[in-house]
C-alpha cells in the first residue's frame, strides 16, 4: 500500500466481505436445505438456518439414494466419480509426460506433425463433437464402462505443452552427464526427469482431478447403467423429477456431497492449485 | 521447433512414447471431427438406409432457420454479459485483495473455491435460489414488487443463467487478475502517489493499462467459457427454455442431435462451433506469443 487511507481500507474490506458472502451464499443455502426435513419446504420459503435432520438426510442419501428417481446410493456415485477423476488425471499426466519427452528429447521424422495433431485437440471440446464421438465409443462397445467414461477425455494438449515448456528449461548438461554415465533414455526419464517434474505433476494433478470430477455431458451420454453413474450427473437426475417438486432436502444433501471433495482439494492444496491453473493456461 | 542441443539417437522409441497420446487423439478427436464434417454435407433418409451428398444444404438450411439465428443471438448476449459481469466483479475483488496485506491469503481462499464446483451443480444451486415457489430470491424480489418466474419469462431466465455462469467464473478471473496486479511494479504507483495522484487516478492511469494483457487474455478465455463450458448450467437451470429464450449454440447441438435426432443439422452446427473455437484459440495463441517477447 502506498499511503494510509483509513476510509479506503474500510471500503476494501467491505468489498471483500460482500464478495465472500456473495460467493458463499448459494452454497450455504444448499447446505442449510440439506439439514431440514421434508415438511420444512412447504411454507413457501427456504429455511435460512440449519435444521436438525443433517445426519439422517446424509445417511439416507449415502446408503440408499432415492430409488424412485432412479438414483443409486450416493456412495456408489461418489466412488465412481473418484475413480474416474483419478483415472483421467493420472492418464492425462502419464501420456502427456511421455509425449512431451518424445517431442523435446528426440528428433524424428514426424515430430512437427505429431505436435500439431496434439495441438488440434485444444480446438475440439467434447461439447462440439458429441455425436460422432459418442458413435465411436458405442461402436467400440465402451458404453457403460470406466474405459468409455475416461479414455476419450484423456488426450491433453495443455498438459503436454506444460511438460514441454518445463523440459525445455532443464539444462542440457544434465542429460549429457547422464549419457556419459551410461544412462539410456528410459533410465534418464525415470531417474532424472520424473523426480524433477514432481511439483508440476502435483499441480497438474489438482487441476485435472477437478476437471475429471466435474464432467457432466460425457458421463451422461455414455452411461445408462446406474452402476456407472457419477455423482455430478446423478444429481441432475435427482433434481429433474418431471412434474413433482424435487425433494429439496435430499437433493441438496447430494449437492453438498458432490461439491465437497473437489472444493476441499482446492482449499487444502491452494498453492498447487494456483500454480497448476496459472501454468496450464499459458 | 525447439529441441535439445543433444538428443537421444533412438529411432523407434519416440514413436512408442507418442503412441498412446496420438492413438487417443486420432480415435476420439480427429476421426469424430472428420465424421462431423462429413455428415454435415450429407442427408440421411428417415430409415437410415442411405445417405446422399447434398453439398451445403444443411448449412443453408441452418442459417435460414430462425431458431438457429435465435440461438446465435442468445449466445452472443450470454457470452458478452457473462464476460463483462464476471470480469468486472473479479477485478474489483482482485484490486481489493491486492490492497490488504495481512488477510489476503484468507480472502483468496474464501474466493477461489467455486472453481471446483461443477457447472451443473452451479446450475442447481441458482435454480434452487431462484425457484419461483420456494426460492429466496423471488421472495425478496416480491417485496420489491417484481414477480419472478423464469419458467415463463424469457428475459428473467436469461438473467438467471447469466448470474449463475458469472458466479462460477469469478474465482478464475480473480486469480488471474491478482497475478496480473502483482506484476505491476510498486515503484510506478509510488511515483504517481508522490506526484499527487489519488488511488482512483492511479488505478485508471497506471494499473489498469498495465493490466491490459491479463484483461485481454481473460476476455478470450471467458468468451470461450461462456460459449462451451456452460452446458451444465443451462441444462440444470432452464434446459434452453422457456420458448428457446436461453438456448445457446452448444446446447442446441446437443438438443438437436441427441433429443431431436437431426444428425445433418447437428453436424453442421458442430462444424460452425469448431470454426469458432479455432478462431478463439488462434487469437489466444497469437497473443500468448506476443506476451512471451516482452
Boltz contact constraints between the chains, C-beta under 6 A:
constraints:
  - contact:
      token1: [A, 2]
      token2: [B, 189]
      max_distance: 6.0
  - contact:
      token1: [A, 2]
      token2: [B, 190]
      max_distance: 6.0
  - contact:
      token1: [A, 2]
      token2: [B, 193]
      max_distance: 6.0
  - contact:
      token1: [A, 3]
      token2: [B, 193]
      max_distance: 6.0
  - contact:
      token1: [A, 12]
      token2: [B, 96]
      max_distance: 6.0
  - contact:
      token1: [A, 12]
      token2: [B, 99]
      max_distance: 6.0
  - contact:
      token1: [A, 12]
      token2: [B, 100]
      max_distance: 6.0
  - contact:
      token1: [A, 15]
      token2: [B, 96]
      max_distance: 6.0
  - contact:
      token1: [A, 16]
      token2: [B, 96]
      max_distance: 6.0
  - contact:
      token1: [A, 16]
      token2: [B, 107]
      max_distance: 6.0
  - contact:
      token1: [A, 19]
      token2: [B, 93]
      max_distance: 6.0
  - contact:
      token1: [A, 20]
      token2: [B, 110]
      max_distance: 6.0
  - contact:
      token1: [A, 23]
      token2: [B, 111]
      max_distance: 6.0
  - contact:
      token1: [A, 23]
      token2: [B, 114]
      max_distance: 6.0
  - contact:
      token1: [A, 26]
      token2: [B, 125]
      max_distance: 6.0
  - contact:
      token1: [A, 26]
      token2: [B, 129]
      max_distance: 6.0
  - contact:
      token1: [A, 30]
      token2: [B, 125]
      max_distance: 6.0
  - contact:
      token1: [A, 41]
      token2: [B, 134]
      max_distance: 6.0
  - contact:
      token1: [A, 45]
      token2: [B, 139]
      max_distance: 6.0
  - contact:
      token1: [A, 46]
      token2: [B, 134]
      max_distance: 6.0
  - contact:
      token1: [A, 46]
      token2: [B, 136]
      max_distance: 6.0
  - contact:
      token1: [A, 95]
      token2: [B, 20]
      max_distance: 6.0
  - contact:
      token1: [A, 95]
      token2: [B, 21]
      max_distance: 6.0
  - contact:
      token1: [A, 98]
      token2: [B, 17]
      max_distance: 6.0
  - contact:
      token1: [A, 99]
      token2: [B, 18]
      max_distance: 6.0
  - contact:
      token1: [A, 99]
      token2: [B, 21]
      max_distance: 6.0
  - contact:
      token1: [A, 101]
      token2: [B, 17]
      max_distance: 6.0
  - contact:
      token1: [A, 102]
      token2: [B, 14]
      max_distance: 6.0
  - contact:
      token1: [A, 102]
      token2: [B, 17]
      max_distance: 6.0
  - contact:
      token1: [A, 102]
      token2: [B, 18]
      max_distance: 6.0
  - contact:
      token1: [A, 105]
      token2: [B, 4]
      max_distance: 6.0
  - contact:
      token1: [A, 105]
      token2: [B, 7]
      max_distance: 6.0
  - contact:
      token1: [A, 105]
      token2: [B, 8]
      max_distance: 6.0
  - contact:
      token1: [A, 106]
      token2: [B, 7]
      max_distance: 6.0
  - contact:
      token1: [A, 106]
      token2: [B, 8]
      max_distance: 6.0
  - contact:
      token1: [A, 106]
      token2: [B, 14]
      max_distance: 6.0
  - contact:
      token1: [A, 107]
      token2: [B, 7]
      max_distance: 6.0
  - contact:
      token1: [A, 108]
      token2: [B, 14]
      max_distance: 6.0
  - contact:
      token1: [A, 114]
      token2: [B, 18]
      max_distance: 6.0
  - contact:
      token1: [A, 117]
      token2: [B, 25]
      max_distance: 6.0
  - contact:
      token1: [A, 121]
      token2: [B, 25]
      max_distance: 6.0
  - contact:
      token1: [A, 121]
      token2: [B, 29]
      max_distance: 6.0
  - contact:
      token1: [A, 122]
      token2: [B, 281]
      max_distance: 6.0
  - contact:
      token1: [A, 123]
      token2: [B, 277]
      max_distance: 6.0
  - contact:
      token1: [A, 123]
      token2: [B, 278]
      max_distance: 6.0
  - contact:
      token1: [A, 123]
      token2: [B, 281]
      max_distance: 6.0
  - contact:
      token1: [A, 124]
      token2: [B, 29]
      max_distance: 6.0
  - contact:
      token1: [A, 124]
      token2: [B, 33]
      max_distance: 6.0
  - contact:
      token1: [A, 125]
      token2: [B, 228]
      max_distance: 6.0
  - contact:
      token1: [A, 127]
      token2: [B, 228]
      max_distance: 6.0
  - contact:
      token1: [A, 127]
      token2: [B, 231]
      max_distance: 6.0
  - contact:
      token1: [A, 127]
      token2: [B, 250]
      max_distance: 6.0
  - contact:
      token1: [A, 128]
      token2: [B, 270]
      max_distance: 6.0
  - contact:
      token1: [A, 128]
      token2: [B, 273]
      max_distance: 6.0
  - contact:
      token1: [A, 128]
      token2: [B, 274]
      max_distance: 6.0
  - contact:
      token1: [A, 129]
      token2: [B, 32]
      max_distance: 6.0
  - contact:
      token1: [A, 129]
      token2: [B, 33]
      max_distance: 6.0
  - contact:
      token1: [A, 129]
      token2: [B, 36]
      max_distance: 6.0
  - contact:
      token1: [A, 129]
      token2: [B, 270]
      max_distance: 6.0
  - contact:
      token1: [A, 131]
      token2: [B, 257]
      max_distance: 6.0
  - contact:
      token1: [A, 131]
      token2: [B, 266]
      max_distance: 6.0
  - contact:
      token1: [A, 132]
      token2: [B, 32]
      max_distance: 6.0
  - contact:
      token1: [A, 132]
      token2: [B, 35]
      max_distance: 6.0
  - contact:
      token1: [A, 132]
      token2: [B, 36]
      max_distance: 6.0
  - contact:
      token1: [A, 133]
      token2: [B, 28]
      max_distance: 6.0
  - contact:
      token1: [A, 133]
      token2: [B, 32]
      max_distance: 6.0
  - contact:
      token1: [A, 136]
      token2: [B, 32]
      max_distance: 6.0
  - contact:
      token1: [A, 152]
      token2: [B, 28]
      max_distance: 6.0
  - contact:
      token1: [A, 154]
      token2: [B, 24]
      max_distance: 6.0
  - contact:
      token1: [A, 155]
      token2: [B, 24]
      max_distance: 6.0
  - contact:
      token1: [A, 155]
      token2: [B, 25]
      max_distance: 6.0
  - contact:
      token1: [A, 172]
      token2: [B, 4]
      max_distance: 6.0
  - contact:
      token1: [A, 172]
      token2: [B, 5]
      max_distance: 6.0
  - contact:
      token1: [A, 176]
      token2: [B, 6]
      max_distance: 6.0
  - contact:
      token1: [A, 185]
      token2: [B, 8]
      max_distance: 6.0
  - contact:
      token1: [A, 185]
      token2: [B, 10]
      max_distance: 6.0
  - contact:
      token1: [A, 185]
      token2: [B, 13]
      max_distance: 6.0
  - contact:
      token1: [A, 210]
      token2: [B, 116]
      max_distance: 6.0
  - contact:
      token1: [A, 214]
      token2: [B, 118]
      max_distance: 6.0
  - contact:
      token1: [A, 216]
      token2: [B, 120]
      max_distance: 6.0
  - contact:
      token1: [A, 216]
      token2: [B, 232]
      max_distance: 6.0
  - contact:
      token1: [A, 217]
      token2: [B, 231]
      max_distance: 6.0
  - contact:
      token1: [A, 232]
      token2: [B, 118]
      max_distance: 6.0
  - contact:
      token1: [A, 232]
      token2: [B, 120]
      max_distance: 6.0
  - contact:
      token1: [A, 236]
      token2: [B, 120]
      max_distance: 6.0
  - contact:
      token1: [A, 239]
      token2: [B, 124]
      max_distance: 6.0
  - contact:
      token1: [A, 255]
      token2: [B, 121]
      max_distance: 6.0
  - contact:
      token1: [A, 255]
      token2: [B, 124]
      max_distance: 6.0
  - contact:
      token1: [A, 258]
      token2: [B, 121]
      max_distance: 6.0
  - contact:
      token1: [A, 259]
      token2: [B, 117]
      max_distance: 6.0
  - contact:
      token1: [A, 259]
      token2: [B, 121]
      max_distance: 6.0
  - contact:
      token1: [A, 262]
      token2: [B, 116]
      max_distance: 6.0
  - contact:
      token1: [A, 263]
      token2: [B, 113]
      max_distance: 6.0
  - contact:
      token1: [A, 263]
      token2: [B, 116]
      max_distance: 6.0
  - contact:
      token1: [A, 266]
      token2: [B, 113]
      max_distance: 6.0
  - contact:
      token1: [A, 266]
      token2: [B, 116]
      max_distance: 6.0
  - contact:
      token1: [A, 267]
      token2: [B, 113]
      max_distance: 6.0
  - contact:
      token1: [A, 270]
      token2: [B, 109]
      max_distance: 6.0
  - contact:
      token1: [A, 278]
      token2: [B, 179]
      max_distance: 6.0
